[in-house]
Amino acid sequence: MDRLPPAYDATPRGDALETAIEKRLVDIDSGRYRTNVASVLRKFAAWSRDQHGISSPEDIDDNLCRQYARDLARADERDEISPETARRYFAYVRSFLTWAVYEGLIPTNPAKTNHAEGSFLTWAVYEGLIPTNPAKTNHAEGPLPTDETETDQQYWSARDRDAICATATARVDDAGESDDVDRTAAYRDQALVFLLAYSGARSAELVAVSDDEERNGLRWRHVDLEAGTMQVFGKNRTRESAPILDDALRPLRRWKQLREPDENAAVFPRLDNAAKALDPTPSITTQSARDILAKLCEWSDYEFEEPLKPHGARRGLGREIYRENPQLAQDVLRHKSIETTHEGYAQEAAKRTRDEANDIIGKQ
């Protein structure tokens, strides 16, 4: 299965594409910004080599950039990156060409107004390695997800979490009293909602992704209910240990007792007749998880500003923990660096900095 750009390794390689990256990085003064740009560009390069056989900047064209935008959009849909991150990745690649035109090493300048941007492909035009800026076309950028700021991304509040979990539990109770509610589906959906709410896991780590054969859903062999942990197929396509908080354990145990599953069975299987005929029964998909949440929100006695989305659970839990302990939030969300956690909760970080500064000033 094709890997998406964020999943690639940023290790330097010995080809013309890497040479161009190294030369571009020399001109970036900020250490942190240079590190971020280097990571994105080398992942872009690795993706270009692996998916399209490209090893030189001169081979980068409009079609490649459009596919890059598509794949970033797919990564957003899988909850691997946020829309804001997807657009930043693309901007690093796009702006290199603009800068190159500004430096006058090619006869035309299709992106003069953007010459202050300084990422990889703009620099490639500057060096004369490619004649125009393919990433600057609307055709290339069109598939990108809509940008979101921290303020308009969905974060489940504690009230949202309590409400949707109470709704899923009420659905289970109703299933025991009425034939109108599918009992098996109610227990499955309750377990899914609680695990999303109380683990910090991405939906793509719990259920299947329709266009990714490796992401075929969490299996019972990956779940240790006694330890309260699970081994998920993480963002970087390796198994990672993730916590299952106490509130999610009881619904999972009840669901497992109801099914008595084989260890290779999907934790959240499809329940339609066609799926039941398959061995093992396939997992529901990320779209199914979205649909389940939307239907529960619609059915609920509680009011929600908008239907809850799976990734809002991860963001909301992370923010709640971050307010008390940023390092613990990093561990729960499995970020490789605390900088990633700070970046994801920039407003909370600013508030925390303000409060700590006020405490110091107040003591003087």
C-alpha positions as CSV (number, residue, x, y, z in Angstrom):
1,M,0.0,0.0,0.0
2,D,1.2,3.5,-0.8
3,R,2.6,5.3,2.2
4,L,1.7,8.9,2.7
5,P,4.3,11.7,3.0
6,P,4.2,12.2,6.8
7,A,5.0,8.5,7.3
8,Y,8.3,8.6,5.5
9,D,11.7,8.7,7.2
10,A,13.6,12.0,7.0
11,T,17.0,10.3,6.7
12,P,19.2,12.1,4.0
13,R,19.9,10.2,0.8
14,G,22.7,10.5,-1.6
15,D,21.1,12.0,-4.8
16,A,20.5,15.3,-6.5
17,L,17.4,15.9,-4.6
18,E,19.2,15.6,-1.3
19,T,22.0,17.8,-2.6
20,A,19.5,20.5,-3.3
21,I,18.0,20.1,0.1
22,E,21.3,20.5,1.8
23,K,22.2,23.6,-0.1
24,R,18.9,25.2,0.7
25,L,19.2,24.4,4.4
26,V,22.5,26.3,4.5
27,D,20.7,29.5,3.9
28,I,18.2,29.1,6.7
29,D,19.4,30.8,9.9
30,S,16.9,29.7,12.4
31,G,17.8,26.4,13.9
32,R,14.3,25.2,14.8
33,Y,12.8,26.4,11.5
34,R,15.7,24.7,9.6
35,T,15.1,21.5,11.4
36,N,11.3,21.6,10.6
37,V,12.0,22.4,7.0
38,A,14.6,19.7,6.7
39,S,12.2,17.1,8.0
40,V,9.4,18.0,5.7
41,L,11.6,18.3,2.6
42,R,13.4,15.0,3.2
43,K,10.0,13.2,3.8
44,F,8.8,14.8,0.5
45,A,12.0,13.6,-1.2
46,A,11.6,10.1,0.2
47,W,8.0,10.0,-0.9
48,S,8.9,11.3,-4.4
49,R,11.6,8.6,-4.8
50,D,9.5,5.8,-3.5
51,Q,6.2,6.6,-5.1
52,H,7.3,8.3,-8.3
53,G,11.0,7.3,-9.0
54,I,12.1,11.0,-8.7
55,S,15.7,11.7,-7.5
56,S,16.3,15.1,-9.0
57,P,14.5,18.5,-8.6
58,E,14.3,18.9,-12.3
59,D,11.8,16.0,-12.5
60,I,9.3,17.7,-10.1
61,D,6.3,18.8,-12.1
62,D,2.7,19.9,-11.6
63,N,1.3,16.4,-11.5
64,L,3.7,15.4,-8.8
65,C,2.8,18.4,-6.7
66,R,-0.9,17.7,-7.1
67,Q,-0.4,14.1,-6.0
68,Y,1.6,15.4,-3.0
69,A,-1.4,17.6,-2.2
70,R,-3.8,14.7,-2.6
71,D,-1.7,12.5,-0.3
72,L,-1.5,15.2,2.4
73,A,-5.3,15.5,2.2
74,R,-5.5,11.7,2.6
75,A,-3.2,11.9,5.7
76,D,-5.5,14.5,7.1
77,E,-8.5,12.3,6.5
78,R,-6.8,9.5,8.3
79,D,-6.2,11.8,11.3
80,E,-2.4,11.4,10.8
81,I,-1.9,15.2,10.5
82,S,-4.1,18.2,10.9
83,P,-5.2,20.4,8.0
84,E,-3.0,23.1,9.3
85,T,0.0,20.8,9.2
86,A,-0.9,19.5,5.7
87,R,-0.9,23.1,4.4
88,R,2.4,23.9,6.1
89,Y,4.0,20.8,4.5
90,F,2.8,21.9,1.1
91,A,3.9,25.5,1.7
92,Y,7.4,24.5,2.5
93,V,7.6,22.6,-0.8
94,R,5.7,25.3,-2.8
95,S,7.7,28.3,-1.7
96,F,11.0,27.0,-2.8
97,L,10.1,27.6,-6.5
98,T,8.9,31.1,-5.8
99,W,12.2,32.1,-4.2
100,A,14.1,30.7,-7.1
101,V,12.2,32.9,-9.5
102,Y,12.9,35.9,-7.3
103,E,16.6,35.3,-7.5
104,G,16.5,35.5,-11.3
105,L,18.1,32.2,-12.3
106,I,15.2,31.4,-14.6
107,P,13.8,33.6,-17.5
108,T,10.3,33.9,-16.1
109,N,8.9,34.8,-12.7
110,P,5.5,33.1,-12.2
111,A,5.3,33.9,-8.5
112,K,7.0,37.3,-7.8
113,T,4.7,38.2,-4.9
114,N,5.8,35.2,-2.9
115,H,9.6,35.7,-3.3
116,A,10.0,36.2,0.5
117,E,9.0,32.6,1.2
118,G,12.1,30.4,1.4
119,S,11.4,26.7,1.2
120,F,12.8,23.9,-0.9
121,L,11.2,24.1,-4.4
122,T,11.6,27.8,-4.6
123,W,15.3,27.4,-4.0
124,A,15.4,24.8,-6.8
125,V,14.3,27.3,-9.4
126,Y,16.9,29.8,-8.0
127,E,19.6,27.2,-8.6
128,G,18.3,26.7,-12.2
129,L,17.4,23.0,-11.5
130,I,13.8,23.5,-12.7
131,P,12.4,26.2,-15.0
132,T,9.1,27.0,-13.3
133,N,7.2,26.6,-10.1
134,P,4.8,23.6,-10.5
135,A,3.6,23.7,-6.9
136,K,2.4,27.3,-7.3
137,T,-0.5,26.3,-9.6
138,N,-4.1,26.1,-8.4
139,H,-4.2,22.7,-10.1
140,A,-1.5,21.4,-7.8
141,E,-2.9,23.0,-4.6
142,G,-6.5,22.2,-5.1
143,P,-6.7,18.8,-3.2
144,L,-5.4,20.2,0.1
145,P,-7.7,20.2,3.1
146,T,-9.2,23.4,4.4
147,D,-6.8,25.1,6.8
148,E,-7.8,25.2,10.4
149,T,-6.4,27.1,13.3
150,E,-6.3,25.8,16.9
151,T,-9.5,27.8,17.6
152,D,-11.6,26.1,14.9
153,Q,-10.4,22.5,15.2
154,Q,-12.7,20.3,17.2
155,Y,-11.8,19.5,20.7
156,W,-14.1,17.4,22.8
157,S,-14.7,19.2,26.1
158,A,-15.2,17.2,29.3
159,R,-18.9,17.8,28.9
160,D,-18.8,16.5,25.3
161,R,-16.9,13.4,26.4
162,D,-19.3,12.7,29.3
163,A,-22.4,13.3,27.1
164,I,-21.4,11.1,24.2
165,C,-20.3,8.3,26.5
166,A,-23.6,8.6,28.4
167,T,-25.4,8.5,25.1
168,A,-23.6,5.3,24.0
169,T,-24.4,3.7,27.3
170,A,-28.0,4.7,27.1
171,R,-28.1,3.0,23.7
172,V,-26.9,-0.2,25.3
173,D,-29.5,0.0,28.0
174,D,-32.2,0.6,25.3
175,A,-31.0,-2.5,23.4
176,G,-31.8,-4.6,26.4
177,E,-35.4,-3.3,26.5
178,S,-36.3,-2.9,22.8
179,D,-35.9,-5.0,19.7
180,D,-35.6,-1.8,17.7
181,V,-32.0,-1.3,18.8
182,D,-29.3,-3.8,17.6
183,R,-27.8,-5.1,20.8
184,T,-24.5,-6.2,19.3
185,A,-24.0,-2.9,17.5
186,A,-24.8,-0.9,20.6
187,Y,-22.2,-2.7,22.7
188,R,-19.6,-2.3,19.9
189,D,-20.3,1.3,19.5
190,Q,-20.2,1.9,23.2
191,A,-16.7,0.3,23.4
192,L,-15.5,2.4,20.4
193,V,-16.8,5.7,21.9
194,F,-15.2,5.0,25.3
195,L,-11.9,4.0,23.7
196,L,-11.8,7.1,21.6
197,A,-12.7,9.2,24.6
198,Y,-10.2,7.7,27.0
199,S,-7.1,6.6,25.1
200,G,-5.8,9.5,23.0
201,A,-5.6,7.1,20.1
202,R,-6.4,8.2,16.5
203,S,-9.4,6.5,14.9
204,A,-7.1,5.2,12.1
205,E,-5.2,3.3,14.9
206,L,-8.4,1.6,16.1
207,V,-10.4,0.8,12.9
208,A,-9.6,0.2,9.3
209,V,-8.6,2.8,6.7
210,S,-10.4,1.9,3.4
211,D,-7.4,2.6,1.1
212,D,-4.7,1.2,3.3
213,E,-4.3,-2.6,3.6
214,E,-1.9,-2.4,6.5
215,R,-4.4,-0.3,8.6
216,N,-6.9,-3.1,8.9
217,G,-8.1,-2.3,12.5
218,L,-7.1,-3.1,16.0
219,R,-7.1,-6.8,16.9
220,W,-7.8,-8.4,20.2
221,R,-4.3,-9.8,20.3
222,H,-3.1,-6.1,20.5
223,V,-5.2,-5.4,23.6
224,D,-4.2,-6.1,27.2
225,L,-7.1,-5.3,29.4
226,E,-5.3,-6.4,32.5
227,A,-2.5,-3.9,31.9
228,G,-4.7,-1.3,30.4
229,T,-2.6,-0.9,27.3
230,M,-2.8,-1.7,23.6
231,Q,-0.4,-1.9,20.7
232,V,-1.6,0.3,17.9
233,F,-0.3,0.7,14.4
234,G,0.9,4.3,14.8
235,K,1.4,7.3,12.7
236,N,4.9,6.2,11.7
237,R,3.5,2.8,10.7
238,T,5.1,0.9,13.6
239,R,3.5,-0.7,16.6
240,E,3.3,1.7,19.6
241,S,2.1,1.1,23.1
242,A,-0.9,3.3,24.0
243,P,-2.7,3.6,27.3
244,I,-6.3,2.6,27.8
245,L,-7.6,4.8,30.7
246,D,-9.8,3.1,33.3
247,D,-13.1,4.5,32.1
248,A,-12.7,2.7,28.8
249,L,-11.9,-0.7,30.3
250,R,-15.3,-1.8,31.5
251,P,-17.1,-1.2,28.1
252,L,-14.3,-3.1,26.4
253,R,-14.5,-6.0,28.8
254,R,-18.3,-6.2,28.4
255,W,-17.9,-6.1,24.6
256,K,-15.3,-8.8,24.6
257,Q,-17.4,-11.0,26.9
258,L,-20.4,-10.6,24.6
259,R,-18.4,-11.7,21.5
260,E,-15.9,-14.2,22.9
261,P,-13.6,-13.3,20.0
262,D,-10.6,-15.1,18.6
263,E,-7.4,-13.1,19.3
264,N,-7.0,-12.3,15.6
265,A,-10.6,-10.9,15.4
266,A,-11.1,-7.1,14.8
267,V,-12.0,-5.3,18.0
268,F,-14.6,-3.3,16.1
269,P,-15.9,-5.6,13.4
270,R,-18.4,-4.9,10.7
271,L,-21.8,-6.6,11.5
272,D,-23.4,-6.8,8.1
273,N,-24.1,-10.2,6.6
274,A,-21.5,-9.9,3.8
275,A,-18.8,-9.1,6.4
276,K,-19.8,-12.0,8.7
277,A,-19.2,-14.4,5.8
278,L,-15.5,-13.4,5.8
279,D,-12.8,-14.9,8.0
280,P,-11.7,-12.9,9.9
281,T,-14.6,-10.4,9.9
282,P,-13.2,-7.1,8.7
283,S,-13.1,-4.0,10.9
284,I,-15.3,-1.0,10.4
285,T,-13.6,1.9,8.8
286,T,-12.7,5.5,9.9
287,Q,-15.7,6.7,7.9
288,S,-17.9,4.2,9.9
289,A,-16.5,5.6,13.1
290,R,-17.5,9.1,12.0
291,D,-21.0,7.9,11.1
292,I,-21.4,6.2,14.4
293,L,-20.6,9.3,16.3
294,A,-22.8,11.5,14.1
295,K,-25.8,9.1,14.6
296,L,-25.2,9.0,18.4
297,C,-25.1,12.8,18.5
298,E,-28.3,13.0,16.6
299,W,-30.0,10.4,18.8
300,S,-28.7,11.9,22.0
301,D,-30.8,13.8,24.6
302,Y,-27.8,16.2,24.9
303,E,-27.2,19.0,22.5
304,F,-23.9,19.3,20.6
305,E,-22.7,22.4,18.7
306,E,-21.8,20.1,15.9
307,P,-21.5,16.3,15.5
308,L,-18.5,15.0,17.4
309,K,-15.6,13.7,15.3
310,P,-13.2,11.0,16.2
311,H,-10.1,13.2,16.3
312,G,-11.8,15.7,18.5
313,A,-11.6,13.1,21.3
314,R,-7.8,12.9,21.0
315,R,-7.4,16.7,20.8
316,G,-9.7,17.3,23.7
317,L,-8.1,14.7,26.0
318,G,-4.7,16.0,25.1
319,R,-5.6,19.5,25.9
320,E,-7.2,18.6,29.3
321,I,-4.0,16.7,30.3
322,Y,-1.8,19.4,28.9
323,R,-3.3,22.0,31.2
324,E,-2.0,20.0,34.2
325,N,1.1,18.2,32.8
326,P,2.5,18.9,29.3
327,Q,5.0,16.0,29.6
328,L,2.2,13.6,30.4
329,A,0.2,14.9,27.5
330,Q,3.2,14.1,25.2
331,D,3.4,10.6,26.6
332,V,-0.4,9.9,26.2
333,L,-0.5,11.3,22.7
334,R,2.8,9.6,21.8
335,H,4.5,12.7,20.4
336,K,8.1,12.2,19.6
337,S,9.1,15.6,21.1
338,I,7.6,18.0,23.6
339,E,7.8,20.7,21.0
340,T,5.2,18.9,18.9
341,T,2.9,18.9,22.0
342,H,3.5,22.6,22.7
343,E,2.8,23.3,19.0
344,G,-0.5,21.4,19.1
345,Y,-1.7,23.3,22.2
346,A,-0.1,26.7,21.5
347,Q,-2.9,28.7,23.2
348,E,-2.7,26.5,26.3
349,A,1.1,26.8,26.3
350,A,0.7,30.6,26.1
351,K,-1.8,30.6,29.0
352,R,0.5,28.3,31.0
353,T,3.5,30.6,30.4
354,R,1.4,33.7,31.4
355,D,0.3,32.0,34.6
356,E,3.8,31.0,35.6
357,A,5.1,34.4,34.8
358,N,2.4,36.1,36.8
359,D,3.3,33.8,39.8
360,I,6.9,34.9,39.6
361,I,6.0,38.6,39.3
362,G,3.5,38.3,42.0
363,K,6.1,37.0,44.5
364,Q,8.4,40.0,44.0
